[in-house]
Amino acid sequence: MNIQIDSREKARAIRKIVAEFDRRGVDHFVSKLYVGDYMNYDNPRLIIDRKQDLTELCGNVCQGHNRFRDEILRAREHGIEIIILCEHGRG
């Protein structure tokens, strides 16, 4: 498995994710993605867009609506399915 991580993801925010990839032997590299935050090269038409919490998700939908909508539309135009992963809470 080879995972591409979007270069706009903050290193501090994804430290645990990268550590888990390393622990499980998942190859990964950082480079800009067209949409979303994570892409598995085995299935490049399925993208994960990670949200830190409900506050970030709400901000994207309400305040950053145009940018968020445009990203969803770009994905749809290219046959890409986006999964929104919200990491809300400690568990």
Buried (B, 14 or more C-beta within 10 A) or exposed (E): EEBBBBEEBEEEEBEEBBEEBEEEEBEBEBEEBEBBBBBBEEEEEBBBBBBEEEEBBEBBEEEBEEEBEEBBEBBEEEEBEBEBEBBEEEE
